[in-house]
Amino acid sequence: MHDDGRIEAMPAQPEEPLHHVEDWVVAWAKEGAESLLLTGQATISTPRGTVEATMERPQPSVRGVLQITTLSDRGGSGVQRSGVPEREDEDLKVSVGHSLMMAVLSLVGEPF
């Protein structure tokens, strides 16, 4: 067997979920979501790049807007803009936090 230091392997069991997100990534996303709800802005800096987000909160009968920009340490970037329906703050925080988490994960998946 050839030892390739570029590959990280972890033991797994058949009953374990296929996807796992590290607790610190989830924490970054939660902190970002809280900042968005409080100030309308959030920045998450990671070793692989930066996620910047702005949000216009939804109002009765008017959807809000969430814009997430990713800036990779390899020079790539992307912008995602989506409508935000009116929700209770806790539901909004979970939804926005998920979007931020996916943006952070996208930085890891960028090709070399």
N, C-alpha and C positions, 0 to 999 in steps of 0.2 A: 504494500500500500504506500502511495506517495503522500508525503505530508506537505500540504499546500497551506501556507500561513495566511493566505488571503481569504480562506473560507472558515467561517465560524459555525460549528455544529453544536447543537444542544440536544440532550436526550429528550425523547418525547414518548408519550403513551398514546395508544389508539383513542382513548376517551378524551384527550386534551383538545381544546379548540384549535382550528387550523391557523387562526390569526391571533397574534398577541401584540399588544402595544405596551411598551414599558411604562411603568408608573410615572416616571419623570416627564414623559411626553404628555400623558394625560394631565398631569399637574400644570404644565406650561399652557395647555389648551384651556383648562379651567380658569387659570389666572387671566389669560387673554380675554376670555368671555366675560369675566367679571369687570375687567377694565372697559370693554366695549359697552356694557350696560351702564356703567357709571359715567364714562367720559365720551363715548362714541369712537374711541381710538384704542388700538393695541399694537404692540410690537413684541414679537417673540424672536430673540436672537439665539441661534443654534450654531454648533460647530460646522454645519453644512450650509448655512445661509440664514436669511431673515424672512420672517413672515410679518407683513404690515397689514393691518385691517382697519377699516372705518365702517361705521354703521349709522344709518339714519333710522331711528326707532320707528316702528309702525305706529300709526295713529288709527283711531276708529275709522273704518272704511277706507284707509289709505295704507298700502303696503309700504314697509320700510325697505331699505336697500343695504345689503352687506357687500362690501368690496374687499377682496383679499388679494394682496400682491405678494408673490414669492420672488425672492432674489437669491439665487444660488451662489455659493462660493466659487462655482465654476463658470460664472458669467451668464447663466441662463436666467430667465425671468418669465413670469406669467401673471395674468390678472384674471380673477374670477369675480363676476358681479351677479348677485342673485337677489330676488325679491324676498322679503321677510314678512310673513303674515303676522297679524296681531295675535299675541299669545300672552299668557301669564309670564311674569319675569323668570320663574324657575324653568319653565318649558323653553323659553327663549334662550336662556343661558345654556341649556343642554344642547339645543339645536346649533347655536353659534359655536359652542365649544367643539362639537363634532366636526364642523366645517374647518375650524382652526387646526384640529388634530390632523385631519386629512391633508391640509396644506403643509404642515410640518413633515408628515410622512412623505409627501411628494418630493421634498428636498433630498431625502435619502435615496429615492428611486431614480433620481436623474442619472442618465448615462454618463460614463466617464469621458 
